[in-house]
Amino acid sequence: MTTDLILQPAHVHLRALGRHEISSRELLDLHLDRINGSPINAVVTRDDDAARKAARAADERRARGENTGVLDGLPLTVKDSFETAGLRTTSGAEDLKDYIPERDADAIARLRHQGAVIMGKTNTPAYCQDLHTDNALFGPTLNPHDSACTVGGSSGGPAAAVAAHLTPADLGSDLAGSLRLPAHYCGVYGLRPTHGLVPARGHIPRPPGWLTSSDMLTPGPLARHPRDLDLLLAALTTPSPTEKSPWRVDLPTLSNGFDRLRVAIWAEDPSCPVDQETAQAIATAEQALNAAGALARYTPGPVRFADSTRLFEQLLHATASATAGDEAAATELAAARELQDDDTSPRAVFLRHRTQTHRTWLRAHEDRVRLRSAWQQFFTEHDVLVTPAAPTPAILAGSRTLAVEGQERSFFDQTGWANLTSHIGLPSVVVPVTTTAQGCPIGVQIIGPPYGDRVLLAVADELESLLRAAG
């Protein structure tokens, strides 16, 4: 039974723990053994002794009939960008190779408060700043489906670890598709929650010790089943005692069932074209939803793709500039002042956004709020929106190019569809739908209105059942 259990999703693990079919210590050791034998280099830092101590405490609580939370006794890994008290946190950067935080990131503290057993840290590119997961400290993480293909980034280690059954779930982070792209490439479920639901303090970057974070960064869970995401969302939205917070979150669920659910499908856009296999995955999802009674129909998106992308890039470069050193910031400002007005090169755009005035940023933020209003109006007529997760399945590991049906595209188009909502703060979930002839996963993205996270997970759960039944 234990051999088969490790291949099951997290909610099955928790059920087995609750029925005393396995202990937390035994479940932990199963995963540690699997990590020991894995060639994919997804888990890069471990503290087996501390994890075994936490698992033993969970077993003792269960023996006394106590329960500390929804994840009690469940072993998990977490992305190496989150500070973990007493356990090395590098964010994949050489200059943090010896950094051991004294305090947990808020999201980690919430997981521990709900009984999670943190058994290790998963790989990320240096400072989470690449769409491949590779760094000078630990090397590349390999895709469990095809080692020649990338796992994506920056939450590539978490996605690969979940896909390879090294962990039942992981905590990743998403600023610019960093969680959703790896979920798509590795064939797992990944949720970017509504911005602000899960605190980002203690995530690197920003630098160690900072109390603020990017206005676009959102921690979020990855798992092998939507019900697991729901469990982790419950843990991640429950304040830990140290927060001394009076509030509690009660997110709405799918009130009227799946029948007559209004599903919009934004399948293509000339600003970010997709390949035929991706288009077919969208069609497969649409057919399954309609067959189950939903009202799924193709529709234009609520915003202009190109305009949204330009605003996203402006706000991204602005928020990333916060931690630049004084000398570097002065150099960028001097270079920006020397630009010609008609220079629209990528370097020029980058420098202007990095050095924009506060007045310029305020106007960009006004544009963001107007976009958010357009999305909210869209969701008065539709319950959820299905889009591609990315233009293609996983590209080759280390490649700096992207081709869609033989046409060269920007490397960063990989996250074009994800970034429709990155600066808006809407929840979105990636759902595996099918695979290529070579066995590489293809997913879709489902987007919902603010605080519609649990509605998305209910739709993802239903879609998972429909696709599994269809074979």
N, C-alpha and C positions, 0 to 999 in steps of 0.2 A: 504494500500500500504506500509506504513512504517513498519508494522509487518513483511511482506514478504521481504522487502528490506534488513533487517539485515542478512538474510540468503544468500544473493547474494554476488558475488565476488566484489573486490574493484573497478574494472573498471565500474561496474554497479552503484556503489555508486557515483562515480565521474560523470557519465552521468546524474544521477538524480540531483546532485548538479548543474551541468551546465544548466540543463533545469528548474531550480528553482522549482523542484518537492518536494524538502526537503531542509532545511537549514543545514549548518554545525553544528549549535548548536543543532538542533533536532536530527541529526544523531549521534552526540556525546552522547546525553542523552540516546538514544536508547541503545547504547553500554554500557554506564555506568550502566544502569538498568540491562542489561544482566549480566554484571560482578557481580553486587550485588547479583544476584540470583544463581550464579554458584557455584557448590560444588567442582570444580576440583583444586582449589588453583593454578591457573596459573598466575594471576596478583597479585603481592605482594606489590607494592607501587603505589600510585596514588596521583595526584594533581589536583583535579577536578576544583578548581578555576582557575588555570593557563590554563587548557585545555579549559574551557569555555571562557576565555578571548581570547585565540587564535582562537577558533571557531567563536566567535563574530567578530573578526577582519577579518576573511576570508569572513564572510557573508557581512560585510560592503564593502570589496573590490569588491565582486561580484555585489553588488547593484550599485556600481560606474562603473561597466563594466571593472574592472581591474582584473588581474590574476597574481599571483606571481609565479606560477610554475605548474608542471604536477600533483602535489598532493594537490592542493589548497583546503583546508577545509576538507581533509580526516583525520578522527581520526585513530591513529595507536598506538600500543604498541611497546616497544623495550626491548630487553634483558637487564637484570639488570647488565650485565657486561660492558655496555657502560656508560660513564660519561655523566650526564645530569645536566646542570647548574641549581642550585637551587633546585634540586630534588634528594633525597637520592639515592646513588649508592652503593650497597653492594657486588656485585658479589657473593652473597650467603654466605659471610664470616662474622663470628661474630665480628672479629676485625674491620670490616668496617660498623658496624650496624648504626653508626651515621655520616658516611661520606657524606657530601653534596658538590659536586664539584662546583667550580666557573665558569667552562668553559665546553661547550659541547665537546664530542668526535667529531672528524672531520666528521664521517659518520652521526651523529645526526645533526650537523650543516647543512649538505647538505640536509637532509630531511626537516628541518625547512625552509631552504631557498626556497625549492620547495613547501612550503605551508602546509606541514604535521602538524597535530595537535597531539602532543604527549600526550596521556591520561594516560599512566602508564608504569610500568616496569614489566617484566615477569621473572619467577623463573628460577634459574640455580643452579647446585650443587656448593659448595664452590670453589671459584676460577676456576670454569668451569672444574673441574678435576674429572669427573666421567661420566659413561655412563648411570647412573640413575639421575633423577632430584629430589634431596632431600637435605635438609640442616638443621642445628640446628636452624637457624633463623626463617624460614618460614614453614618447613616441606615438605612433598612430594607433587608433582603435579601429579594428577591422569589422566590416559588416558581416553578421552571422549568416546572411543569405548568400553572399558572394564577396569574398575577400578582395576582389579587384575593384569593388564599388565602394564609394564613400558612405559613411554613416551620417554625413551632414554635420552641422554644427550650429550653435556651440554645444547643445545638449546631446552630443553624439555618444558619449560614454553612457549616460543614462539610458538612451534608447536601445543601444546595442546590448547592454546588460539585461534589460527587460526582455528583449527579443531572444536572447540566448538562455533564458531561464536561470541566470545567475542571481536574480533578485525578483521577487514578485511585483515590485513597483519601485519607483525612484522619484526623487524631487528634482525637477529641472527648472530652467528659467527661460523666459522669452522676452526679448526686447524687439528683435527684428526677425521673427520667425524662428528663433534659436531652438525652440522646443518642438514646434510643429513640423519643421523640415526634417529633423532626424526621426520623428515619429513616422512620418510618411516613408522615408527611405528604409527604415528598419521594420516596418509593418506592425507597429504597436499603436495603442491609443494614447493621445496626448491632449491635455486640456490646458489652454491658456484661459485662466479665470477672468472675470470682469476685473478691470484694473482697480486696485485699492482693496479688494477683498482679502488678499494675502499680503502681509507686509514684506517689504524687500530689504529692511535694515539688516546688515550683516552679509549682504551679497557683494562679492568682488567681481568686477568693479561696481561701485566706487571703492576707494582705497580702504584698507583695514582701519577701523575706528570711526569711519564716517557714519553719521546718523541718517543722512539723506541718501536717496537713490535717484536714478533716472525717473523722469515723469512718464516713461513708457515701459519700464521693466516690470514684469510680473512673474513671480514664482508659480510653478504649476506642476501637476503630477503626470507621470507616464506609467502605463500599466498594460496588461494584456486583455483587459475586459472593461467596458464602461462602468460596471458596478464597482470595480476597484477604484476608478477615478472618483466616483461618488463618495466612497468611504474616505479617501484621502482628502477630498474637498471638505468633508465634514470636519476632519481633524485640523485642516489648515485654516478653517474659518472659525475655530473655537479658541479664544484667547487663552494663553497660558497664565498661571497665577501671577507671574512677575509683571505682566502687563497691567494688572490692576484695572481692567477695563470692565465697565458696567454693561456693555452692549452684547447682544447675541444676534446672530444672523439667521433669518428664516427665509430661505430662498424659495420662490414659487416652483411648483412642479407642473407636470403636464396634466392640466385639470380635466380636460375632456377626452382623454384617451387619444389613441393614435388615429382613430377614424376621423376623417375630414380635416386632418391637420393641413394647414396651408403652407406648402413647401415651395419656395421660389428656387429656381436653378439658374445661376449665372455661369454658363458653361465655357464661354470664350470671350476674348477681348483682343483686339489687334495690338494693344499695348503690351500684352503678355501672352502670346499664343501658346497652345499646348499641343502635344503630339497626339497621334491617333489612339495609342493605348490609354492615355489619360482621358481623352474624350470618351472612349468606350467605358472606362470606369465610371464616369459621370452618368452615362446612359444606363449602366447596370444598376447604379443606386436609384436612379429615377424610376426604372421599371419595378424594382422591388418595393419602393415606397408607394407607388400607385397601386400595385397589386394588393397591398395591405390596407388600402382604403384612404391613404393620404391624397390630398389634391396637389400633386407635384406638377409644376409647369415651368417652362423656360421663360425667362424674363430678363430685360436689361438690368444692370445693377443700379443701386440707388444713387451712385456718385459716378463722376467721370474718372475712369481708372488713371489716366495720365495725370490729371490734376491732383488726385489723391496721392499718387506716388511722389510728385514734386513736393507737396507739403510734408509728406512723411520724411523725405530726405532732408528738408530744411530743419525740421524739428529734431531729427535724429542727430545731425551734426551739432546742433545747438546744445542738446543735453549732454553729448559726449565731450564737449569742450570744458565742462565744469572742473575737471581734474587736471587740466593742462598746467604745467609749471609756468611760473611768471615769464621765464626767458622764452620758452616755446610759444606762449601766447603772444608775447611781444613780436616775435619773429613772424608769426602768422599774420598779425595785424599789419606789420610793415609790408609784407608781401601782398596782402589784399589791397592796400592803398596804391600799389604800383600797377594794379590790373587796369587794362583798358575797358571802357564801358561796354564795348561790343564783344568782349572775350567771354564766350559761353562754354569753354572747355571744361571737362570734369574737374580739373584742378582749380579753375576759377570759381566754379560753383561751390566746391568744397570750401575754399578759403572765405568766400562771402558768407556762407552759412556759419562757419566756425567763428567768424568775427562780427556777426550781425549785431546791431544795436538792440538795446532792450525794447525800444519802441518798435523795431522791426519784428522782434519775437512776439510782442504783444499782439501785433496785427496778425501774425501767423497763428497765434493761439485763437484769436477771434475766428479765423478761417477754419480752424480745427473744430471749434464749437458749432459753427454752421454746418460742417460736414456731419458732426454727430447728430445734429437736429434732422438732417436729411435721412440718416440711417434710422432714427427713431420714428420718423414719419413712415418710412418703408415698412417698419415692423408693426405698424397699425393695420397693414393690409396683408402681411405675411407673418407666419409664426417663426420660421427659420429660413435660412438661405444656404443652399449647397453650392460650393465652388470647387474648382480644382485645389488640391493641396499644394501642388507645384506643377511646373510645365511638363516635367518628365519624371520617370522613375529615377533611381539613384544614378548619378553620373560616376565616372571613373574616379577612384581615390586620387587625390592630389591634383586633379585637372583644374585649370583656371579658366576653362572655356565651357560654354553651354551651347549646344546645338539642338534646335527643335525642327524636326523633319528636314534636316540637312541645312537649315539656315542658322548662321551664327547669331547668338543673342548675347546680351550682357550677362556676365557671370552671376550678377546679383538678381537677375530675373528669377532665379530659383525660389526666392522668397517674395516675389511680386504679389502673388495672391494672398499670402499670409499677411503682408504688410498693408493690405487694405484696412485692417482694423488695428494694427499695432499702435498707431498714434491716437486712435479713437477710443480705445479701451474696452471694446466689446468682447464678450466671451466667444471662444471658438474652439472646436474640438476636431482633431484629425481621426478619421475612421478608416482602417484598412478595408479595401473592397475586393481586390483581386491581385493577381501577380502577372508578370510578363512571362513569355515562353521560357525565359531563362530562370524564372523563379523569384525575380525581384518584386517586392511589394509595390502596390499602387493604392494610394488612399484618396479620400476626398476630405474637404474641409466643410464643417457645418458651423455657421455663424448665427448668433442669436442676439436679442436685445439686451440692454444692460440688466444684469442680475438674472438673466435667463439661463444660467449655467446648468441647472438641474433639468430644465426642459431639453437642452442640448443632449445631456447625458441620457435622458429617457429615449430620445430619438435615436441616438447612437446604439443604445441597448436593443431597441426594436430592429434597427437595421442589421445589427450583428446576428440576431436570431433569424432574420429573413435570409441573409446571405448564407448562413450556415445550413439552413434547411434546403436552400437551392443547390447546395453542394459546391 
